[in-house]
Amino acid sequence: MLPVLITYSNLGYIEFAKNLILSLANVLKNHKLHFYCLDEATYHELSLKPYDFLTIELFDQDVSLDFESYNTENYVKLTHTKTNVLKNALNKYPFIHFIDCDVVCLKEPTEEHYAPYAHYDIVFQYDWNFENNVPLNFFGTWQCTGNMSLRRSNGTISLLNKIEQAQTKSHTKNDQQCLMDVLIYQHISDIRHYRYTQLFVYPPEEYANGSWKGDTSRIYFFHANHVAGKEPKIELLKGLNQWYL
């Protein structure tokens, strides 16, 4: 089974939203994308150009309409809506792959690609640093919530609920920091040891973060993170010939 791709955006990230859709339009043959628009302006913009693979849903949230700098108050509030999106999507689909809007798809994964991970609830993109293209802390508690596959299961819902609870306790920590807090609270340093949810990590050369400097031929999804601000993200994508606007 292939997952349904899931993403979300406010108006401030509309350029990245459009770029993601164009990236997928170049590559996808079998996946579908369900796009959650956090405001009416985003919904209107993305409705202007329909695609067969694309479902657009207005999922109005009380968040900023701007591009927000990393870990500002409005940025954190924006990331906290992700758990709402994920829960809603899992009510619709048994298997989803969530990607942030600053992600692009270089090649489409097959059913055979996903098959070895079928017994995991959630599989993350590695989101730490490298030394000579070798991950420094592969199964550590800092993992990427902006590029991950999730299966509808008790384990997945349990972890999302715990992240949501952590978010209500801290309005200064983004969703990924709240995930780390949940894991650390269980006194683990390796996500495979988390008792309540089966967790794993995709190979970094296949699900690459913005620090990846190695071979790009095996990349399925590239995430333009590990840089701050709109223009540096765009430049990172241009470096891979993945900016289409």
HULIN-V681303 format. One record per backbone hydrogen bond with DSSP energy under -0.5 kcal/mol. NH is the residue of the N-H (numbers start at 1). CO is the residue of the C=O. E is the energy in kcal/mol with one decimal. If there is no record, write none. Layout:
BEGIN
nh = (NH;NH)
co = (CO;CO)
e = (E;E)
END
This chain:
BEGIN
nh = (4;5;5;6;7;9;13;14;17;18;19;20;21;22;23;24;25;26;27;27;28;33;34;35;35;36;36;37;37;38;38;43;44;45;46;47;48;48;49;54;55;57;59;59;61;63;68;72;76;77;78;79;80;81;81;82;85;86;87;88;89;90;91;92;92;93;96;97;98;99;100;103;104;106;106;107;114;115;116;117;118;120;121;122;123;124;125;125;127;131;134;136;140;143;144;145;147;148;149;150;151;152;153;157;158;159;160;161;162;163;164;165;166;167;168;169;170;178;179;180;181;182;183;184;185;186;186;187;188;191;193;194;199;200;202;206;207;208;212;219;220;221;222;223;224;224;225;233;234;235;236;237;238;239;240;240;241;242;244)
co = (95;3;32;97;34;36;10;11;13;14;15;16;17;18;19;20;21;22;23;24;24;53;5;33;55;7;34;35;57;9;36;39;40;41;42;43;44;45;46;51;33;35;37;57;38;61;66;69;72;73;74;75;76;77;78;79;81;82;83;84;85;86;87;88;89;89;150;4;148;6;146;100;222;104;220;220;110;111;112;114;115;117;198;198;149;200;144;147;142;134;131;129;137;141;125;143;144;98;123;96;121;94;151;153;154;155;156;157;158;159;160;161;162;163;164;165;166;174;175;176;177;178;179;180;181;182;183;184;183;139;190;191;197;122;124;203;203;221;209;216;206;206;104;208;102;222;223;229;230;231;232;233;234;235;236;237;238;237;242)
e = (-2.1;-0.5;-2.8;-2.5;-1.8;-1.7;-1.2;-1.8;-2.5;-2.6;-2.3;-2.7;-2.0;-2.3;-2.5;-2.6;-2.4;-1.3;-0.6;-1.0;-3.2;-3.1;-3.2;-0.6;-3.6;-2.8;-0.6;-0.7;-3.3;-2.8;-0.6;-1.8;-2.6;-2.4;-2.5;-1.4;-0.7;-0.9;-0.6;-1.2;-2.8;-3.0;-3.4;-0.7;-2.2;-2.0;-0.5;-1.9;-2.7;-2.1;-2.0;-2.3;-1.8;-0.6;-1.2;-1.6;-2.0;-3.0;-2.4;-2.2;-2.7;-2.5;-1.2;-0.8;-0.8;-2.7;-2.9;-2.3;-2.7;-2.8;-2.8;-1.2;-2.4;-0.6;-2.2;-1.1;-1.5;-1.6;-0.6;-1.8;-1.9;-1.8;-1.6;-2.0;-2.1;-2.5;-0.6;-1.2;-0.6;-2.2;-1.1;-2.1;-1.6;-0.9;-1.8;-0.5;-0.5;-2.1;-2.3;-2.9;-2.3;-3.3;-0.8;-2.3;-2.4;-1.9;-2.4;-2.4;-1.9;-2.5;-2.4;-2.2;-2.3;-2.2;-1.7;-1.0;-1.1;-2.2;-2.0;-2.0;-2.2;-2.2;-2.1;-2.9;-2.1;-0.6;-1.1;-2.4;-0.9;-2.8;-2.3;-1.5;-0.8;-1.6;-3.2;-1.8;-2.1;-1.7;-2.0;-1.2;-3.3;-1.7;-2.5;-2.8;-3.0;-0.6;-2.1;-1.2;-2.1;-2.7;-2.0;-2.1;-2.6;-1.8;-0.5;-1.0;-1.8;-3.0;-0.6)
END
